[in-house]
């Protein structure tokens, strides 16, 4: 029935052709089409029986009905809950009526001859005859369906244990045996696919390293193991990967990730002179990629490889050495944090979390660094979360009274003339005191709050400018720092211009300072928004010039109005005595050449120039000699409150 093999079914039914009790046997497929019949009646009656049975079987597995002079038994047949067909057995009631009439005649005759003494015996004979009929019909159905039931049981066993494929081998060579062999072939494919799925579930597809799920299971198993004494978890992250990925595309970013995975994998093949270090990398190292540019190296130490603080430092340095030289053609590196089990965390979550905290601390110290976790780092993370919550509360509840601007004077250097100021936001929190922008601005950017926060600070600036308007000329310019994230927001130029219009202020009195991070993320959108800001009357300056790897190319691609030479260059301008060593003299001379080149480049491109971080008279005089137009710094004036700045301006 499963293969719709009507010839084989017909052969099977022929075994019952000599049985006078059976008037007809009809076998239907799962679509209720006739596969085979054994019949002593007209085909028309067979079709009528099939039709009536199909209606009666709706929602039922088995029925017994009376059709004219026939008693019909019908049953649905299944393989593992899948319907494969129907068997119908029809018996002629006339046959049984005649047999019963003969019995009744015999009873009547016996009653007359022998009286009631034989009545009980005849009743038993009738009962036995009926039982025989029921048993016979059941045997017929059982003989047909028993192999299928056994196959169903085998399928159930395989479903409960897919590794057990031998359940299908014992079948014969008939149709059921062929079906069993088909299931056997299927079971082998299932086992193979399960193995592939298991491998995929534990493997990172890009690098073929272990993935996050595999890492978590590995750590959990090691923590539960009695042989594991210590674990060293190295949480690694590439420096500046996002900038490279955004600038050159995800395909190039994937190539870089593969190169990192390749270098990490080579750690297991290096030969080290120290046997303990050699064994740690070859036998005790588990490498996984968490996602993005994040990787974890897990070292396990047992009694055979005893753990020590010196060993952990040596292993960390070996990992750091793996990133010597360029990755592909990029001058990038890796920073990582290290946590130890059990002292830094006795669970999977805690071990990864503390290593992650240590990694972020390493990044804050600069490129190509590693740090071991300490409780002080955890305290710093707690503080960052508190500041984030306070920042969210400030924006939700419009607590702008906690914020204020300070203004650092900017001078025209050749004439020692005050021409403007840089506006710097400050936050005086009622519980945490004075908070530095260096602390809360990155948090606002990471948590997606920087747009709302920037607009709030812009409102504060405009309110101050309404006051300054009474003391300053129309040529007086205030510089305001705009996050690169906000620069890339749609309609930022329209939003700022509308706020200015509502206050009745002129955009020519505001200079917007940006960093090159925006160009690395999306040069086309950054150019578009800078152009729109300039159309609204704003001047756009490039801040921290000279500190990024793409500044020179940006000058030719981006329509900026001026640039600010970063304080790191100005700080290196110092008066060198004749007795100083040659290295310091050379460094100062080289730095002077760089600043001079910046100023000449800006002059050639007709850009304004401001030098930041002027802290000595020597630096001021030197910049004047280089014809630097503008400058600011603590020597010229520290950031001050609005009232103090107004007083300075009024002198």
Secondary structure as UniProt FT lines:
FT   TURN            2..3
FT   HELIX           6..13
FT   HELIX           14..16
FT   TURN            17..18
FT   TURN            20..21
FT   STRAND          22..29
FT   TURN            30..31
FT   STRAND          34..39
FT   HELIX           43..56
FT   TURN            57..59
FT   STRAND          62..67
FT   TURN            68..69
FT   STRAND          70..79
FT   TURN            80..81
FT   STRAND          82..92
FT   HELIX           93..114
FT   HELIX           115..118
FT   HELIX           119..160
FT   TURN            162..163
FT   HELIX           166..168
FT   TURN            169..170
FT   HELIX           175..201
FT   TURN            205..207
FT   HELIX           212..224
FT   STRAND          230..238
FT   TURN            239..240
FT   HELIX           241..248
FT   HELIX           250..266
FT   TURN            267..269
FT   HELIX           275..282
FT   STRAND          285..291
FT   TURN            292..293
FT   STRAND          294..301
FT   HELIX           309..321
FT   TURN            322..323
FT   TURN            328..329
FT   STRAND          334..341
FT   TURN            342..344
FT   HELIX           348..364
FT   STRAND          370..372
FT   HELIX           375..396
FT   TURN            397..398
FT   HELIX           400..402
FT   STRAND          403..412
FT   TURN            413..416
FT   STRAND          417..429
FT   TURN            430..432
FT   STRAND          433..435
FT   HELIX           437..446
FT   TURN            447..448
FT   HELIX           450..468
FT   TURN            469..471
FT   TURN            474..475
FT   STRAND          477..481
FT   HELIX           484..487
FT   TURN            490..491
FT   HELIX           492..503
FT   HELIX           507..509
FT   STRAND          510..514
FT   HELIX           517..535
FT   TURN            536..537
FT   STRAND          539..545
FT   TURN            549..550
FT   HELIX           551..557
FT   STRAND          562..565
FT   HELIX           567..570
FT   TURN            571..572
FT   TURN            578..579
FT   HELIX           582..604
FT   TURN            605..606
FT   STRAND          608..611
FT   HELIX           617..625
FT   TURN            626..627
FT   STRAND          630..631
FT   TURN            634..636
FT   HELIX           642..650
//
